[in-house]
Amino acid sequence: MANSAQARKRARQAETRRQHNASLRSEMRTAIKKVRKAIGAGDKTAAQAVFRESQAVIDSISRKGMFHLNTAARCKSRLSSAIKAMP
């Protein structure tokens, strides 16, 4: 356990960051799942609408440094191509 005041403060800050990062990670995963669910339902227009909303979430979270920008781009690209492949 932290012994100095500085170490205790760093431990508090680390815990706060951990919780914040977990929240952002969860938000991104949820956005991706919503798009995949819409794709699975088979409604192309609904899937496109959900994809547009989730794009903003993915971009925002990747700009904050939670994910590499290329990881976010790859994710969006795969979702987009899955929507385009829908009948």
C-alpha positions as CSV (number, residue, x, y, z in Angstrom):
1,M,0.0,0.0,0.0
2,A,1.1,3.6,-0.7
3,N,3.0,5.1,2.2
4,S,3.5,8.7,1.2
5,A,0.9,11.3,0.5
6,Q,2.1,11.6,-3.1
7,A,1.8,7.8,-3.6
8,R,-1.7,7.7,-2.1
9,K,-2.8,10.5,-4.4
10,R,-1.4,8.7,-7.4
11,A,-3.2,5.6,-6.4
12,R,-6.5,7.6,-6.2
13,Q,-5.9,9.1,-9.6
14,A,-5.0,5.8,-11.1
15,E,-8.3,4.3,-9.9
16,T,-10.3,7.2,-11.2
17,R,-8.6,6.9,-14.6
18,R,-9.2,3.1,-14.6
19,Q,-12.9,3.6,-14.0
20,H,-13.1,6.3,-16.7
21,N,-11.3,4.2,-19.2
22,A,-13.5,1.2,-18.5
23,S,-16.5,3.3,-19.1
24,L,-15.2,4.5,-22.5
25,R,-14.2,1.0,-23.5
26,S,-17.7,-0.2,-22.6
27,E,-19.3,2.6,-24.5
28,M,-17.4,1.7,-27.7
29,R,-18.2,-2.0,-27.4
30,T,-21.9,-1.2,-27.0
31,A,-21.9,1.1,-30.1
32,I,-20.3,-1.7,-32.1
33,K,-22.8,-4.3,-30.7
34,K,-25.7,-2.1,-31.7
35,V,-24.5,-1.9,-35.3
36,R,-24.0,-5.7,-35.4
37,K,-27.4,-6.3,-34.0
38,A,-29.0,-4.0,-36.6
39,I,-27.1,-5.9,-39.3
40,G,-28.3,-9.2,-38.0
41,A,-31.9,-7.9,-38.0
42,G,-31.6,-7.5,-41.8
43,D,-32.9,-3.9,-42.0
44,K,-30.3,-2.0,-44.1
45,T,-31.6,1.5,-43.5
46,A,-31.8,1.0,-39.8
47,A,-28.3,-0.5,-39.8
48,Q,-27.0,2.6,-41.7
49,A,-28.7,5.0,-39.2
50,V,-27.2,3.1,-36.2
51,F,-23.8,3.0,-37.9
52,R,-23.8,6.8,-38.4
53,E,-24.5,7.3,-34.7
54,S,-21.9,4.8,-33.6
55,Q,-19.3,6.3,-35.9
56,A,-19.3,9.5,-33.8
57,V,-18.8,7.5,-30.6
58,I,-16.0,5.4,-32.1
59,D,-14.2,8.5,-33.4
60,S,-14.6,10.4,-30.1
61,I,-13.3,7.6,-28.0
62,S,-10.3,6.9,-30.3
63,R,-9.4,10.6,-30.3
64,K,-9.2,10.4,-26.5
65,G,-6.5,7.7,-26.9
66,M,-8.5,4.7,-25.7
67,F,-7.9,2.9,-29.0
68,H,-5.4,3.5,-31.8
69,L,-6.8,5.6,-34.6
70,N,-6.2,2.8,-37.1
71,T,-8.0,0.3,-34.9
72,A,-11.1,2.6,-34.9
73,A,-10.8,3.0,-38.7
74,R,-10.6,-0.8,-39.2
75,C,-13.6,-1.3,-37.0
76,K,-15.6,1.3,-38.9
77,S,-14.5,-0.1,-42.2
78,R,-15.6,-3.7,-41.3
79,L,-18.9,-2.5,-40.1
80,S,-19.4,-0.4,-43.2
81,S,-18.6,-3.2,-45.5
82,A,-20.9,-5.6,-43.6
83,I,-23.7,-3.1,-44.2
84,K,-22.9,-2.7,-47.9
85,A,-23.0,-6.5,-48.3
86,M,-26.5,-6.6,-47.0
87,P,-29.2,-7.4,-49.6
